[in-house]
Amino acid sequence: MMKASKLKLKCPVCGLPVEIPGDVMDGELVEHDCGATLEVKVGKGEVELVEFEGSIEDWGE
C-alpha cells in the first residue's frame, strides 16, 4: 500500500505554507496556524485553498 504524499500550498490569508494530505477531497476544511479556516478546492487536476466563508457547526465534541 502506497502512503499518500503531502501537498504544500500557500495560505491565501497569511501567505505561509500549508501542508495537507495528498488524498485530500474537494470541500474539506483545514485549520491553519494563523487561525484561518481554509476550504480545499479540487478541479482540473489542481488543488487550491480558499478562505472558508461559511459557518462551522459545533457538535459539542
C-alpha positions in Angstrom: 0.0 0.0 0.0 1.4 3.4 -1.0 1.4 6.1 1.5 -0.3 9.3 0.2 2.2 12.2 -0.2 1.6 15.6 1.3 0.9 18.7 -0.7 2.4 22.1 0.2 0.2 25.0 -0.7 0.2 28.7 0.4 -2.4 30.1 2.8 -4.5 32.7 1.0 -4.8 34.6 4.2 -1.3 34.9 5.6 0.8 33.6 2.8 2.6 31.0 4.9 2.9 27.3 3.8 0.1 24.9 4.5 0.7 21.1 4.3 -2.3 18.9 3.5 -2.6 15.2 2.7 -2.2 14.2 -0.9 -5.5 12.4 -0.9 -7.5 15.5 0.3 -11.0 15.8 -1.1 -12.9 18.7 -2.5 -14.7 20.7 0.2 -12.6 19.5 3.1 -11.8 22.1 5.7 -8.3 22.8 7.0 -7.4 24.8 10.1 -4.2 26.8 9.6 -1.7 28.1 12.2 -2.8 31.7 11.5 -6.3 30.9 12.7 -7.9 30.8 9.3 -10.3 28.0 8.2 -9.5 27.1 4.7 -11.6 25.1 2.2 -10.0 22.8 -0.3 -11.0 23.2 -3.9 -10.1 20.4 -6.3 -10.6 20.8 -10.0 -8.9 20.2 -13.4 -6.1 18.3 -11.7 -5.2 21.2 -9.4 -5.7 21.7 -5.7 -6.1 25.2 -4.2 -7.1 26.7 -0.8 -9.6 29.4 -0.3 -10.8 31.1 2.9 -13.9 29.4 4.2 -16.8 31.8 4.4 -19.5 29.5 5.7 -20.3 28.6 9.3 -18.9 25.7 11.1 -21.3 23.6 13.2 -20.1 22.8 16.7 -21.5 19.4 17.8 -20.1 19.8 21.3 -17.2 17.4 20.7 
